[in-house]
Amino acid sequence: MTNLEQFKCPACGGSVEFDAGTQKMKCPYCGSEFDVEAIREQETAASEQGDSIEWQAAGGEWQEGETDGMRVYTCQSCGGEIIGDETLGSTSCPYCGNQVVMTGQFSGALRPDCIIPFKFDKKAARQNFEKFVRSREYVPKQFKTDKHIDEIKGVYVPVWLFDGEADASMQMEGIKIRVWEDSVYSYTESRHYDVRRAGHVSFKDIPVDGSEKLDDELMESIEPFYSKDAVDFSTAYLSGYLADKYDVDEKQSEARANERIRHSAREALEMTVKGYTELNGELTSIDLNRGRAKYALYPVWLLSATYKGQAYTFAMNGQTGKYAGDLPVDEGGLWKYFGISTLGWTIAIYGLLMLLKFFV
């Protein structure tokens, strides 16, 4: 059974939402504002008397497997049915528009430890997207000037946070290159050195995306998220936004966490080496030790756009405003700008086109 929760305005009875600008609960109907802590009392009361939601099948019997992963909820305001998948945690009623939270999705072992509230609202997400697009030199002019956004939605993304420690050692080849010339010749001298490093590195809150719906590369491109703004979880923060519970559990996320620890450990050891023109090497050993993982919700604005029949997806960090995503490229403008005339330049421009992806 899943409980469905709506936060009502004490002044007018309308559905209140979390406002990123004021960091308070706000009623869009009468304009009243309330602290999140004050709404917690309503949250506690609702958890004691939540409605029971049953599976429903209309228009005949479901075939085997058709209802796997589907959930049906009833809006407490208008009685309309809300259909979602088994990970849906927060949404709006398609009939009356009121915000609803499926509290059962975040109870018991599934309850998040913390949440980073949105710092940017929908208007700011749109404005930041326009700045993001305008700042890209080789984006088609039509894409910059026309309105191509199909949808903007604020989503709390489930994330596993790992605290870890690593004892790592690394063997590297350091190369020093010296170049000089005289009146006759040019000289290049290369000296090669055996460089070794070992150390103990501690990590805190290493994030791993807990949702299969969001591309991991896109999610990691809008990092970092800062844990200093994290607060204890309350379903009140979900009102006005979409939210999912994880569908990639802690155990499944360990491999990616270990990979990120290894990468960071290597970078930390490399940063201790100075004075070489080139540095090449690999970790020779790493011993990973990790404490308990935490379950958190991170704020993300997702934007979808269509240009010349092709769909594009963008993400904005709801805490910092950082954007990432694929952008259409004006190939004609690139060719004109560089004045392509040789095969070498052709290859160079092709490589540049392949690199114009995740930037901020």
C-alpha positions as semicolon CSV with decimal commas, in nm:
position;residue;x (nm);y (nm);z (nm)
1;M;0,000;0,000;0,000
2;T;0,113;0,352;-0,077
3;N;0,009;0,671;0,098
4;L;-0,071;0,980;-0,105
5;E;0,002;1,313;0,062
6;Q;-0,093;1,672;-0,029
7;F;0,008;1,976;0,173
8;K;-0,281;2,218;0,222
9;C;-0,257;2,591;0,284
10;P;-0,390;2,671;0,636
11;A;-0,522;3,002;0,502
12;C;-0,722;2,902;0,195
13;G;-0,698;2,523;0,164
14;G;-0,506;2,532;-0,164
15;S;-0,215;2,299;-0,241
16;V;0,118;2,452;-0,127
17;E;0,455;2,399;-0,295
18;F;0,820;2,436;-0,193
19;D;0,952;2,768;-0,330
20;A;1,322;2,761;-0,421
21;G;1,354;3,139;-0,401
22;T;1,232;3,184;-0,044
23;Q;1,315;2,830;0,077
24;K;0,962;2,819;0,224
25;M;0,634;2,650;0,145
26;K;0,420;2,889;-0,062
27;C;0,054;2,885;-0,165
28;P;0,016;2,981;-0,534
29;Y;-0,347;3,079;-0,474
30;C;-0,338;3,325;-0,181
31;G;0,039;3,389;-0,164
32;S;0,076;3,275;0,198
33;E;0,418;3,145;0,302
34;F;0,505;2,892;0,572
35;D;0,828;2,747;0,711
36;V;0,900;2,387;0,618
37;E;0,915;2,300;0,987
38;A;0,557;2,421;1,031
39;I;0,442;2,194;0,750
40;R;0,609;1,894;0,915
41;E;0,317;1,877;1,160
42;Q;0,080;1,827;0,868
43;E;0,319;1,568;0,726
44;T;0,318;1,375;1,055
45;A;-0,060;1,386;1,079
46;A;-0,099;1,270;0,721
47;S;0,133;0,975;0,780
48;E;-0,097;0,856;1,059
49;Q;-0,411;0,857;0,845
50;G;-0,292;0,804;0,488
51;D;-0,530;0,654;0,238
52;S;-0,480;0,302;0,110
53;I;-0,424;0,279;-0,266
54;E;-0,528;-0,037;-0,448
55;W;-0,439;-0,171;-0,792
56;Q;-0,709;-0,091;-1,046
57;A;-0,789;-0,245;-1,383
58;A;-1,043;-0,083;-1,619
59;G;-1,177;-0,192;-1,954
60;G;-1,126;-0,563;-1,906
61;E;-0,872;-0,791;-1,746
62;W;-0,503;-0,714;-1,763
63;Q;-0,286;-0,961;-1,950
64;E;0,002;-1,126;-1,766
65;G;0,291;-0,884;-1,714
66;E;0,103;-0,571;-1,830
67;T;0,073;-0,420;-1,481
68;D;0,426;-0,503;-1,368
69;G;0,576;-0,187;-1,221
70;M;0,259;0,024;-1,258
71;R;0,091;0,210;-0,973
72;V;-0,248;0,388;-0,962
73;Y;-0,320;0,663;-0,709
74;T;-0,627;0,875;-0,631
75;C;-0,594;1,253;-0,593
76;Q;-0,731;1,363;-0,256
77;S;-0,844;1,698;-0,398
78;C;-1,047;1,603;-0,705
79;G;-1,062;1,223;-0,702
80;G;-0,877;1,190;-1,034
81;E;-0,657;0,888;-1,095
82;I;-0,282;0,931;-1,125
83;I;-0,093;0,656;-1,304
84;G;0,281;0,615;-1,257
85;D;0,554;0,357;-1,233
86;E;0,682;0,190;-0,917
87;T;0,955;0,453;-0,866
88;L;0,731;0,763;-0,886
89;G;0,759;0,960;-0,563
90;S;0,613;1,305;-0,637
91;T;0,411;1,454;-0,921
92;S;0,111;1,677;-0,997
93;C;-0,248;1,573;-1,061
94;P;-0,320;1,594;-1,437
95;Y;-0,679;1,705;-1,365
96;C;-0,660;1,972;-1,093
97;G;-0,285;2,045;-1,098
98;N;-0,238;1,997;-0,723
99;Q;0,098;1,863;-0,610
100;V;0,099;1,515;-0,454
101;V;0,366;1,309;-0,277
102;M;0,360;0,930;-0,264
103;T;0,490;0,906;0,092
104;G;0,504;0,528;0,089
105;Q;0,787;0,548;-0,164
106;F;1,007;0,719;0,095
107;S;0,922;0,524;0,409
108;G;1,106;0,258;0,605
109;A;1,430;0,140;0,445
110;L;1,353;0,353;0,139
111;R;1,343;0,684;0,328
112;P;1,628;0,916;0,216
113;D;1,879;1,029;0,476
114;C;1,897;1,382;0,338
115;I;1,790;1,613;0,056
116;I;1,942;1,920;-0,111
117;P;1,651;2,160;-0,174
118;F;1,620;2,344;-0,505
119;K;1,796;2,683;-0,508
120;F;1,677;2,777;-0,859
121;D;1,312;2,791;-0,966
122;K;1,166;2,716;-1,309
123;K;1,204;3,075;-1,432
124;A;1,572;3,076;-1,339
125;A;1,620;2,739;-1,510
126;R;1,483;2,882;-1,835
127;Q;1,693;3,198;-1,808
128;N;2,010;3,001;-1,737
129;F;1,938;2,777;-2,035
130;E;1,912;3,079;-2,264
131;K;2,247;3,209;-2,133
132;F;2,397;2,861;-2,175
133;V;2,289;2,847;-2,540
134;R;2,390;3,205;-2,625
135;S;2,739;3,149;-2,486
136;R;2,809;2,869;-2,737
137;E;2,972;3,011;-3,050
138;Y;2,886;2,735;-3,297
139;V;2,522;2,674;-3,201
140;P;2,285;2,755;-3,493
141;K;2,149;3,109;-3,474
142;Q;1,794;2,984;-3,519
143;F;1,828;2,759;-3,213
144;K;1,951;3,056;-3,008
145;T;1,669;3,290;-3,110
146;D;1,366;3,060;-3,146
147;K;1,189;2,892;-2,857
148;H;1,269;2,522;-2,889
149;I;1,208;2,409;-2,531
150;D;0,941;2,138;-2,520
151;E;0,939;2,076;-2,144
152;I;1,107;2,191;-1,822
153;K;1,066;1,984;-1,509
154;G;1,228;1,989;-1,168
155;V;1,321;1,641;-1,050
156;Y;1,471;1,514;-0,726
157;V;1,714;1,246;-0,844
158;P;1,795;0,954;-0,608
159;V;2,167;0,938;-0,533
160;W;2,383;0,705;-0,325
161;L;2,659;0,882;-0,131
162;F;2,964;0,677;-0,032
163;D;3,223;0,765;0,229
164;G;3,549;0,593;0,149
165;E;3,918;0,558;0,222
166;A;4,192;0,422;0,003
167;D;4,556;0,320;0,051
168;A;4,701;0,356;-0,296
169;S;5,039;0,334;-0,463
170;M;5,136;0,445;-0,811
171;Q;5,435;0,402;-1,041
172;M;5,488;0,670;-1,305
173;E;5,727;0,772;-1,576
174;G;5,824;1,136;-1,554
175;I;5,967;1,297;-1,868
176;K;6,160;1,622;-1,883
177;I;6,205;1,769;-2,229
178;R;6,453;2,046;-2,309
179;V;6,467;2,215;-2,651
180;W;6,735;2,454;-2,778
181;E;6,908;2,547;-3,101
182;D;7,226;2,699;-3,236
183;S;7,307;2,855;-3,570
184;V;7,306;2,515;-3,739
185;Y;7,087;2,267;-3,553
186;S;6,784;2,236;-3,329
187;Y;6,816;2,001;-3,033
188;T;6,566;1,809;-2,819
189;E;6,675;1,633;-2,502
190;S;6,441;1,392;-2,319
191;R;6,519;1,260;-1,975
192;H;6,311;0,981;-1,824
193;Y;6,261;0,926;-1,451
194;D;6,105;0,654;-1,237
195;V;5,850;0,828;-1,010
196;R;5,665;0,649;-0,731
197;R;5,401;0,769;-0,492
198;A;5,194;0,610;-0,213
199;G;4,945;0,753;0,030
200;H;4,621;0,736;0,222
201;V;4,326;0,926;0,076
202;S;3,986;0,986;0,238
203;F;3,666;1,055;0,048
204;K;3,327;1,182;0,159
205;D;2,990;1,182;-0,017
206;I;3,100;1,023;-0,346
207;P;2,778;1,040;-0,553
208;V;2,644;0,758;-0,768
209;D;2,321;0,808;-0,962
210;G;2,052;0,573;-0,831
211;S;1,813;0,613;-1,126
212;E;1,821;0,422;-1,452
213;K;1,607;0,693;-1,614
214;L;1,879;0,959;-1,606
215;D;2,197;0,918;-1,808
216;D;2,492;0,879;-1,569
217;E;2,723;1,087;-1,790
218;L;2,474;1,373;-1,798
219;M;2,423;1,358;-1,420
220;E;2,797;1,360;-1,349
221;S;2,848;1,648;-1,592
222;I;2,651;1,885;-1,368
223;E;2,847;1,799;-1,055
224;P;2,950;1,904;-0,800
225;F;2,663;1,913;-0,553
226;Y;2,759;2,054;-0,212
227;S;2,659;1,861;0,099
228;K;2,672;2,176;0,313
229;D;2,322;2,261;0,187
230;A;2,179;1,915;0,261
231;V;1,900;1,897;0,520
232;D;1,715;1,614;0,687
233;F;1,463;1,463;0,448
234;S;1,103;1,583;0,458
235;T;0,839;1,513;0,197
236;A;0,745;1,883;0,215
237;Y;1,046;1,964;-0,006
238;L;0,904;1,740;-0,280
239;S;0,584;1,940;-0,324
240;G;0,595;2,121;-0,657
241;Y;0,857;1,891;-0,808
242;L;0,883;1,542;-0,949
243;A;1,066;1,280;-0,748
244;D;1,162;0,916;-0,790
245;K;1,290;0,656;-0,550
246;Y;1,597;0,463;-0,656
247;D;1,580;0,172;-0,898
248;V;1,955;0,106;-0,875
249;D;2,025;-0,008;-0,519
250;E;2,331;0,046;-0,301
251;K;2,491;-0,286;-0,392
252;Q;2,455;-0,219;-0,765
253;S;2,614;0,125;-0,718
254;E;2,930;0,000;-0,545
255;A;3,117;-0,074;-0,869
256;R;3,076;0,284;-0,992
257;A;3,172;0,420;-0,648
258;N;3,490;0,212;-0,651
259;E;3,571;0,332;-1,001
260;R;3,532;0,696;-0,895
261;I;3,750;0,637;-0,587
262;R;4,025;0,484;-0,802
263;H;4,012;0,776;-1,045
264;S;4,025;1,033;-0,763
265;A;4,307;0,848;-0,585
266;R;4,512;0,851;-0,902
267;E;4,452;1,226;-0,948
268;A;4,546;1,293;-0,585
269;L;4,878;1,108;-0,622
270;E;4,955;1,274;-0,957
271;M;4,903;1,618;-0,802
272;T;5,195;1,556;-0,567
273;V;5,437;1,529;-0,863
274;K;5,577;1,852;-1,006
275;G;5,842;1,960;-1,254
276;Y;5,791;1,714;-1,539
277;T;5,691;1,792;-1,898
278;E;5,495;1,466;-1,918
279;L;5,374;1,219;-1,659
280;N;5,247;0,872;-1,742
281;G;5,151;0,590;-1,510
282;E;4,889;0,370;-1,350
283;L;4,790;0,268;-1,001
284;T;4,992;-0,036;-0,898
285;S;4,773;-0,115;-0,598
286;I;4,474;0,023;-0,413
287;D;4,305;-0,101;-0,099
288;L;3,950;0,033;-0,066
289;N;3,777;0,074;0,268
290;R;3,432;0,224;0,281
291;G;3,192;0,326;0,556
292;R;2,816;0,319;0,523
293;A;2,642;0,466;0,221
294;K;2,375;0,734;0,249
295;Y;2,062;0,773;0,040
296;A;2,001;1,130;-0,078
297;L;1,788;1,327;-0,323
298;Y;1,961;1,585;-0,547
299;P;1,778;1,870;-0,728
300;V;1,797;1,866;-1,109
301;W;1,613;2,065;-1,376
302;L;1,562;1,857;-1,692
303;L;1,489;2,032;-2,022
304;S;1,392;1,872;-2,350
305;A;1,410;2,052;-2,684
306;T;1,352;1,967;-3,050
307;Y;1,546;2,115;-3,339
308;K;1,503;2,005;-3,701
309;G;1,331;1,688;-3,589
310;Q;1,603;1,584;-3,345
311;A;1,547;1,564;-2,969
312;Y;1,796;1,714;-2,724
313;T;1,813;1,670;-2,346
314;F;1,974;1,913;-2,103
315;A;2,022;1,910;-1,727
316;M;2,082;2,191;-1,479
317;N;2,214;2,150;-1,128
318;G;1,928;2,282;-0,915
319;Q;2,173;2,390;-0,644
320;T;2,448;2,566;-0,847
321;G;2,286;2,643;-1,185
322;K;2,547;2,447;-1,382
323;Y;2,421;2,323;-1,722
324;A;2,519;2,028;-1,940
325;G;2,384;1,859;-2,251
326;D;2,429;1,803;-2,624
327;L;2,377;2,112;-2,841
328;P;2,311;2,128;-3,215
329;V;2,617;2,249;-3,408
330;D;2,615;2,488;-3,703
331;E;2,856;2,292;-3,921
332;G;2,827;2,547;-4,203
333;G;2,940;2,820;-3,965
334;L;3,242;2,616;-3,859
335;W;3,353;2,559;-4,217
336;K;3,310;2,926;-4,299
337;Y;3,495;3,042;-3,990
338;F;3,801;2,828;-4,044
339;G;3,808;2,860;-4,424
340;I;3,860;2,489;-4,478
341;S;4,092;2,418;-4,770
342;T;4,293;2,108;-4,682
343;L;4,231;1,754;-4,569
344;G;4,417;1,824;-4,245
345;W;4,180;2,105;-4,154
346;T;3,887;1,882;-4,246
347;I;4,001;1,621;-3,995
348;A;4,060;1,890;-3,731
349;I;3,709;2,031;-3,769
350;Y;3,556;1,682;-3,758
351;G;3,733;1,623;-3,429
352;L;3,604;1,955;-3,296
353;L;3,247;1,861;-3,388
354;M;3,283;1,538;-3,193
355;L;3,404;1,728;-2,886
356;L;3,123;1,986;-2,872
357;K;2,917;1,800;-2,612
358;F;2,900;1,846;-2,237
359;F;3,015;2,197;-2,148
360;V;2,934;2,480;-1,913
